[in-house]
Amino acid sequence: MNEEALQQALADTQNLGEMPDADAVGTVGSPDCGDMVRMWIKYRDKDGRKVIDKASFQSFGCQTAIAVASIATELIRGKTKEEALAMQADDLSRPLGALPPMKIHCGQMVEGALKAALEAESMEQGAKSLEAPSQAGTLADALSAAGKTAGKVKIIMQPPTTAN
């Protein structure tokens, strides 16, 4: 893995946060282990084709998952649903270089959240009713709905590191 690329992705994280007007939402992970990624997708029409206009994410997990999700939200912009569905974890994490074996699951979680959002959009026809606890709200809401008590998950915002 390219540590410089990882640090750059973390220092300049893109598209972090929920998207209230999203057309689709997908979540992957487990509140039991604390690794979760939620991705929101918004479409637009471009030359008669429906393409991804923007995407955002939230993540409970390691820095690698955050970096991959940030990069993925940029990589899928302008792609059709079919093009985005064809992308795999290694495509989404490629700008970071080859992930070490213990971090491969980070790319897989991001891929899973992306595919869950794209598939949810198909099932919901625009995701008009995302009221299920597993799909609505923030990741913190999902953890609360799963019966997790305060103190089990700690979110620490780290200031970006500066390169010398």
C-alpha positions as CSV (number, residue, x, y, z in Angstrom):
1,M,0.0,0.0,0.0
2,N,1.2,3.5,-0.8
3,E,1.4,5.2,2.6
4,E,1.7,8.6,0.9
5,A,-1.5,8.0,-1.1
6,L,-3.3,6.9,2.0
7,Q,-2.2,10.0,4.0
8,Q,-3.3,12.2,1.1
9,A,-6.7,10.5,0.8
10,L,-7.2,11.0,4.6
11,A,-5.9,14.6,4.6
12,D,-8.3,15.5,1.7
13,T,-11.2,13.2,2.4
14,Q,-13.9,13.7,-0.3
15,N,-17.7,13.3,0.1
16,L,-17.8,12.5,3.8
17,G,-21.3,12.7,5.3
18,E,-24.9,11.8,4.7
19,M,-26.8,13.0,1.6
20,P,-30.4,13.8,2.5
21,D,-31.7,13.9,-1.1
22,A,-30.0,10.6,-2.2
23,D,-31.6,8.4,-4.7
24,A,-30.1,5.3,-3.1
25,V,-28.4,4.2,0.2
26,G,-26.5,1.1,0.9
27,T,-24.9,-0.2,4.2
28,V,-22.5,-3.0,4.8
29,G,-20.8,-4.2,7.9
30,S,-21.6,-5.3,11.4
31,P,-22.5,-3.2,14.4
32,D,-21.1,-6.1,16.5
33,C,-17.5,-5.6,15.3
34,G,-17.9,-1.9,14.6
35,D,-16.8,-1.9,10.9
36,M,-19.5,-0.4,8.8
37,V,-19.7,1.7,5.6
38,R,-22.8,3.5,4.4
39,M,-22.9,5.0,0.9
40,W,-25.4,7.5,-0.6
41,I,-25.8,7.9,-4.4
42,K,-27.5,10.7,-6.4
43,Y,-28.1,10.3,-10.1
44,R,-28.5,12.8,-13.0
45,D,-29.4,12.5,-16.7
46,K,-26.4,12.9,-19.1
47,D,-27.1,12.7,-22.8
48,G,-30.1,10.5,-22.2
49,R,-28.2,8.2,-19.8
50,K,-28.7,7.9,-16.0
51,V,-25.3,8.4,-14.4
52,I,-24.0,8.9,-10.9
53,D,-23.9,12.6,-10.2
54,K,-22.4,12.3,-6.7
55,A,-21.9,9.9,-3.9
56,S,-21.1,10.3,-0.2
57,F,-20.2,8.0,2.7
58,Q,-19.9,7.5,6.4
59,S,-17.6,4.9,7.9
60,F,-17.0,3.3,11.2
61,G,-13.7,1.5,10.7
62,C,-10.1,2.0,10.1
63,Q,-8.4,4.8,8.1
64,T,-8.0,2.5,5.1
65,A,-11.7,2.0,4.8
66,I,-12.2,5.8,5.0
67,A,-9.6,6.4,2.3
68,V,-11.0,3.7,0.0
69,A,-14.6,5.1,0.4
70,S,-13.4,8.6,-0.3
71,I,-11.6,7.5,-3.5
72,A,-14.5,5.3,-4.5
73,T,-17.0,8.2,-4.3
74,E,-14.9,10.1,-6.8
75,L,-14.2,7.1,-9.1
76,I,-17.9,6.3,-9.6
77,R,-18.9,9.9,-10.5
78,G,-20.2,10.0,-14.1
79,K,-20.5,6.2,-14.4
80,T,-23.8,4.4,-15.1
81,K,-25.2,2.0,-12.6
82,E,-23.9,-0.9,-14.7
83,E,-20.4,0.5,-14.9
84,A,-20.3,1.1,-11.1
85,L,-21.7,-2.4,-10.4
86,A,-18.8,-3.9,-12.5
87,M,-16.2,-2.3,-10.2
88,Q,-14.6,-4.5,-7.7
89,A,-12.8,-3.8,-4.4
90,D,-9.4,-3.7,-6.1
91,D,-10.7,-1.2,-8.7
92,L,-11.9,1.0,-5.9
93,S,-8.7,0.9,-3.9
94,R,-6.2,0.9,-6.8
95,P,-5.1,4.5,-6.3
96,L,-3.8,3.4,-2.8
97,G,-1.7,0.6,-4.3
98,A,-2.1,-3.0,-3.3
99,L,-3.7,-3.3,0.1
100,P,-2.0,-5.6,2.6
101,P,-3.9,-8.9,3.3
102,M,-5.2,-7.6,6.6
103,K,-6.7,-4.5,4.9
104,I,-8.4,-6.2,1.9
105,H,-11.7,-6.3,3.8
106,C,-11.7,-2.5,3.7
107,G,-12.1,-2.4,0.0
108,Q,-14.6,-5.2,0.1
109,M,-16.7,-3.3,2.6
110,V,-16.7,-0.2,0.3
111,E,-17.6,-2.4,-2.7
112,G,-20.4,-4.0,-0.7
113,A,-21.9,-0.6,0.4
114,L,-21.7,0.6,-3.2
115,K,-23.4,-2.5,-4.6
116,A,-26.0,-2.4,-1.8
117,A,-26.9,1.1,-2.7
118,L,-27.1,0.3,-6.4
119,E,-29.2,-2.7,-5.8
120,A,-31.4,-0.9,-3.3
121,E,-32.1,1.7,-5.9
122,S,-33.3,-1.0,-8.3
123,M,-35.5,-2.6,-5.7
124,E,-37.0,0.8,-4.5
125,Q,-37.2,2.5,-7.9
126,G,-35.4,5.6,-6.8
127,A,-35.2,4.6,-3.1
128,K,-38.3,6.6,-2.2
129,S,-38.9,4.6,0.9
130,L,-35.7,4.1,2.8
131,E,-37.4,3.8,6.2
132,A,-35.9,0.5,7.2
133,P,-33.5,1.0,10.1
134,S,-30.7,-0.7,8.2
135,Q,-30.9,1.9,5.4
136,A,-32.2,5.2,7.0
137,G,-30.3,7.7,9.0
138,T,-26.7,7.8,10.0
139,L,-24.4,4.9,11.0
140,A,-24.7,6.1,14.6
141,D,-28.5,5.6,14.2
142,A,-27.9,2.1,12.9
143,L,-25.7,1.2,15.9
144,S,-28.3,2.6,18.3
145,A,-31.1,0.7,16.5
146,A,-29.0,-2.5,16.8
147,G,-29.1,-2.0,20.6
148,K,-25.6,-0.9,21.0
149,T,-25.0,1.2,24.1
150,A,-22.9,4.4,24.4
151,G,-19.3,3.7,24.9
152,K,-19.0,0.7,22.6
153,V,-18.1,2.8,19.6
154,K,-15.8,5.7,19.9
155,I,-15.3,8.1,17.0
156,I,-12.0,10.1,17.1
157,M,-11.5,12.8,14.6
158,Q,-7.8,13.1,13.9
159,P,-6.4,16.3,12.5
160,P,-4.8,15.8,9.1
161,T,-1.1,15.2,9.2
162,T,1.2,17.5,7.2
163,A,3.9,16.2,5.1
164,N,7.4,17.5,5.7
